[in-house]
Each structure stands twice: as C-alpha cells, then as structure tokens.
Amino acid sequence: MGIFNYFKRKKEKNEIADNLFKEVFPRDKNEITEDVSKLSNLLNHNYILSKLEILYVQAAAYFHITKDKTEKNIVRYIMKNDNNFSEGDAKKMYKFLVTRSLQKNLGTKDKKLIDSFSKGVFGGDVGYDLDEIPDSYGEFGLDVTNPIPVKGIISNEVYLKRLITAQEKNIQWEREGSTEAENIENKIDIYKIYDSDKNFICKLFISPYHKRISNRIPKGFLLKN
C-alpha cells in the first residue's frame, strides 16, 4: 500500500508540473528557445545557453505562480538559483518576464502601452524612494492625504501581509476602490482592514506609484516577525 501511494503521489506531482509547464509555455519547447535567444541577446551573451535556459524556465514558472511579483522577490529568487548571475542581469531577466507577461495578458507588443501598464502594476522609476511621501499630512496610512507609498499595485498586498494588529492578530483586507487627494499625484487605493475575526478595524490608503515599499507602519499596527 505504501509503495502504491508513493507512485500515486509521484504521478500527481508530475501531472501538476506538466500542467504548470503548459500554462507558462503554451507553445512548448519552441517558445522557450525563442525566449532564451532574446534573453541571451539582452544579456550580451554572457551565459551558456543551456544553463540560461534552465534558470529562465525556473524563473518563468516561479513568476507565474507566486503572488509576490515584486522586483525584489523575483531578483532574489533568480540569484538564489544561480550564484553566478549578477544582480543587474537578474533585474534584466525580471523586466523580460514582466514584459512577456503583459504581452500575453494584453495581447499586444505596443511598447508604450506595455511600459505604462508595467509602471502601474509592477512599479518603476517613478515616485519617491522614501518611507513617507513629502508634503503629505494627517495620520500615516489612515488619512487619504498621507497614503502608504509602495512599488506598483502588486506591492499593495505585499505590504499588507506584513501587518498585524496591536494585539498581534493577523489581519484581512478588502479593496474598496480608489480615490484622489489634492496633495498626492496619481490614484490612491483604499483597503478595508479587518481582524482575524472579521471585525472592521479601519481603512488604509496606499499610493502604489513609487520606487520602493515603505517600511513605516500605521498607528495601531505592528510588523509581523
């Protein structure tokens, strides 16, 4: 019975891996070969193609399944899987993965459109590299005039996952929509925050168009260990 279960689990794992591979690379090996050729050119042919292919397939699969698609997380994953990969080249691979993802989801290769979506969703060289936005006022994160700066819309939940209540309970959240403030450039996202028992705590305001995720915490919250 034990051996039967072992082979059953192994078969299930292989099926999951095959399905993931098909989702990431619907055109199979041809798509990988094309992508690796473009990526190698982008990296000035500094890496052996066979090794680059393995790393790229791993990174593309991880990018596809992870909820944390921030540059910091993906670059860290790439460098962890290949110690010889420089941080600069890992960032280039990250940008390649972002562009590839947007091309597939938007159904276009229009560079201006892709760059625009990329900055909004994944963040870019816009906004501030600070924990708090200059000229903001009111309670940090709790007032619309002092929203929490993060890097790209995908970082909203990355930031929220760091927080726990003052009583050290996990939080839950629900996006209410977006709004604006006279002193803040670009849209501000609104999140309703609840404790683990689904009791409403407050609303948090997040500005996702900045160069990094803030390390500051709103009043009434703690950082998760």
C-alpha positions as CSV (number, residue, x, y, z in Angstrom):
1,M,0.0,0.0,0.0
2,G,2.9,2.3,0.9
3,I,4.6,1.8,-2.5
4,F,1.4,2.3,-4.3
5,N,0.8,5.6,-2.6
6,Y,4.4,6.7,-3.3
7,F,3.9,6.1,-7.1
8,K,0.5,7.7,-7.0
9,R,1.9,10.9,-5.3
10,K,4.8,10.9,-7.8
11,K,2.4,10.7,-10.7
12,E,0.2,13.5,-9.3
13,K,3.3,15.7,-8.9
14,N,4.4,15.0,-12.4
15,E,0.9,15.9,-13.7
16,I,0.9,19.2,-11.7
17,A,4.4,20.0,-13.2
18,D,3.3,19.2,-16.7
19,N,0.2,21.4,-16.4
20,L,2.2,24.3,-15.0
21,F,4.7,24.0,-17.9
22,K,1.9,24.1,-20.4
23,E,0.4,27.2,-18.7
24,V,3.8,29.1,-18.7
25,F,4.9,27.9,-22.2
26,P,1.8,27.0,-24.3
27,R,4.0,26.6,-27.4
28,D,6.3,24.2,-25.6
29,K,10.0,24.0,-26.5
30,N,9.8,26.4,-29.4
31,E,8.6,29.2,-27.1
32,I,11.4,28.6,-24.7
33,T,14.0,28.6,-27.4
34,E,12.8,31.9,-28.8
35,D,12.6,33.5,-25.3
36,V,16.1,32.3,-24.3
37,S,17.6,33.6,-27.6
38,K,16.1,37.0,-26.9
39,L,17.1,37.0,-23.3
40,S,20.7,35.9,-24.2
41,N,20.9,38.8,-26.6
42,L,19.6,41.2,-23.8
43,L,22.4,39.8,-21.5
44,N,25.1,40.3,-24.1
45,H,25.5,36.5,-24.5
46,N,27.3,36.4,-21.1
47,Y,25.9,33.0,-20.1
48,I,25.9,29.5,-21.5
49,L,22.6,28.9,-23.3
50,S,21.8,25.6,-21.7
51,K,22.3,27.0,-18.2
52,L,20.4,30.1,-19.0
53,E,17.5,28.1,-20.3
54,I,17.3,26.1,-17.1
55,L,17.3,29.3,-15.0
56,Y,14.8,31.0,-17.2
57,V,12.3,28.2,-17.1
58,Q,12.6,28.1,-13.3
59,A,12.2,31.9,-13.0
60,A,9.3,32.0,-15.5
61,A,7.4,29.2,-13.6
62,Y,8.1,31.0,-10.3
63,F,6.9,34.3,-11.7
64,H,3.7,32.6,-12.9
65,I,2.7,31.0,-9.6
66,T,4.0,33.5,-6.9
67,K,1.7,36.2,-5.6
68,D,4.8,38.4,-4.8
69,K,5.8,39.5,-8.3
70,T,7.9,42.4,-7.0
71,E,11.3,43.0,-8.5
72,K,13.0,42.4,-5.1
73,N,11.4,38.9,-4.7
74,I,12.0,37.7,-8.3
75,V,15.6,39.0,-8.4
76,R,16.3,37.3,-5.1
77,Y,14.8,34.0,-6.5
78,I,17.0,34.2,-9.7
79,M,20.2,34.9,-7.8
80,K,19.5,32.2,-5.3
81,N,19.2,29.6,-8.1
82,D,22.4,30.8,-9.9
83,N,25.2,32.3,-7.8
84,N,27.0,33.4,-10.9
85,F,24.1,35.6,-12.0
86,S,24.7,39.3,-11.3
87,E,22.0,41.5,-9.7
88,G,22.0,43.7,-12.8
89,D,21.3,40.8,-15.1
90,A,18.7,39.4,-12.7
91,K,16.9,42.7,-13.0
92,K,17.1,42.5,-16.8
93,M,15.5,39.0,-16.6
94,Y,12.8,40.3,-14.3
95,K,12.0,43.1,-16.8
96,F,11.9,40.5,-19.5
97,L,9.4,38.4,-17.5
98,V,7.3,41.4,-16.8
99,T,7.2,42.4,-20.5
100,R,6.4,38.8,-21.5
101,S,3.6,38.6,-19.0
102,L,2.0,41.8,-20.1
103,Q,2.3,41.0,-23.8
104,K,0.4,37.8,-23.2
105,N,-2.3,39.3,-21.0
106,L,-2.8,42.5,-23.0
107,G,-2.5,40.7,-26.4
108,T,-0.2,43.4,-27.7
109,K,3.5,44.2,-28.2
110,D,3.0,48.0,-28.2
111,K,5.9,49.2,-26.1
112,K,4.3,52.4,-24.9
113,L,1.2,50.6,-23.7
114,I,3.3,47.8,-22.0
115,D,5.6,50.4,-20.3
116,S,2.5,52.2,-19.0
117,F,0.9,49.1,-17.6
118,S,4.3,47.9,-16.2
119,K,4.8,51.1,-14.2
120,G,1.3,50.9,-12.8
121,V,1.2,47.2,-11.9
122,F,4.8,46.4,-11.2
123,G,6.3,49.8,-10.3
124,G,9.1,51.6,-11.9
125,D,11.4,54.6,-11.7
126,V,8.6,57.0,-10.7
127,G,7.5,58.5,-7.4
128,Y,9.7,58.6,-4.3
129,D,12.3,56.4,-2.7
130,L,11.0,57.2,0.8
131,D,9.0,55.7,3.6
132,E,6.6,58.7,3.6
133,I,5.5,60.9,0.7
134,P,6.8,64.5,1.0
135,D,4.1,67.2,1.6
136,S,1.7,64.6,2.9
137,Y,-0.2,65.3,6.1
138,G,-2.6,63.6,8.5
139,E,-2.2,60.1,10.1
140,F,0.2,57.9,8.0
141,G,-1.8,55.4,6.1
142,L,-5.0,56.2,7.9
143,D,-5.7,59.5,6.1
144,V,-6.1,59.9,2.3
145,T,-3.7,62.8,2.4
146,N,-0.9,60.6,3.8
147,P,-1.1,57.3,1.9
148,I,1.5,54.5,2.2
149,P,3.9,54.5,-0.7
150,V,4.6,51.2,-2.3
151,K,6.2,50.0,-5.6
152,G,3.4,49.0,-8.0
153,I,-0.1,47.7,-7.5
154,I,1.2,44.2,-6.9
155,S,3.0,45.6,-3.8
156,N,-0.2,46.6,-2.1
157,E,-0.8,43.2,-0.7
158,V,2.9,42.5,-0.1
159,Y,2.8,45.5,2.3
160,L,-0.5,44.4,3.9
161,K,0.8,40.9,4.5
162,R,3.5,42.4,6.8
163,L,1.0,43.9,9.2
164,I,-0.6,42.5,12.3
165,T,-2.8,44.3,14.9
166,A,-1.5,45.8,18.1
167,Q,-2.9,42.7,19.8
168,E,-0.7,40.6,17.4
169,K,-3.5,39.2,15.4
170,N,-3.4,38.6,11.7
171,I,-5.4,41.0,9.5
172,Q,-7.7,40.5,6.5
173,W,-8.5,43.1,3.8
174,E,-10.8,44.0,1.1
175,R,-10.1,46.5,-1.7
176,E,-12.9,49.2,-1.7
177,G,-11.7,51.1,-4.8
178,S,-9.6,54.1,-5.5
179,T,-9.7,57.8,-4.8
180,E,-7.6,61.0,-5.1
181,A,-6.1,63.7,-2.9
182,E,-5.0,67.2,-3.9
183,N,-1.5,66.8,-2.5
184,I,-0.9,63.3,-3.9
185,E,0.0,62.5,-7.5
186,N,-1.9,59.6,-9.1
187,K,-4.7,57.4,-7.8
188,I,-4.8,56.1,-4.2
189,D,-6.1,52.6,-3.4
190,I,-8.5,52.1,-0.5
191,Y,-8.5,48.9,1.6
192,K,-10.9,48.0,4.4
193,I,-9.0,46.2,7.1
194,Y,-10.4,43.6,9.4
195,D,-9.0,41.5,12.3
196,S,-8.9,37.7,12.1
197,D,-12.4,37.5,13.5
198,K,-13.6,39.7,10.6
199,N,-14.2,42.7,12.8
200,F,-13.7,46.0,10.9
201,I,-10.7,48.0,12.1
202,C,-10.1,50.9,9.8
203,K,-9.4,51.9,6.2
204,L,-5.8,52.1,4.9
205,F,-4.8,54.3,2.0
206,I,-2.0,53.1,-0.3
207,S,-0.2,55.0,-3.1
208,P,1.3,52.4,-5.5
209,Y,3.4,54.6,-7.8
210,H,6.7,54.7,-6.0
211,K,10.2,53.3,-6.2
212,R,10.0,51.0,-3.2
213,I,7.7,49.7,-0.4
214,S,7.6,51.8,2.7
215,N,9.0,50.5,5.9
216,R,6.8,52.7,8.0
217,I,3.8,51.2,9.9
218,P,0.4,52.9,10.5
219,K,-0.7,53.7,14.1
220,G,-2.4,50.7,15.7
221,F,-0.4,48.1,13.8
222,L,2.8,46.1,14.2
223,L,5.2,44.4,11.8
224,K,4.8,40.7,11.5
225,N,8.0,38.8,12.7
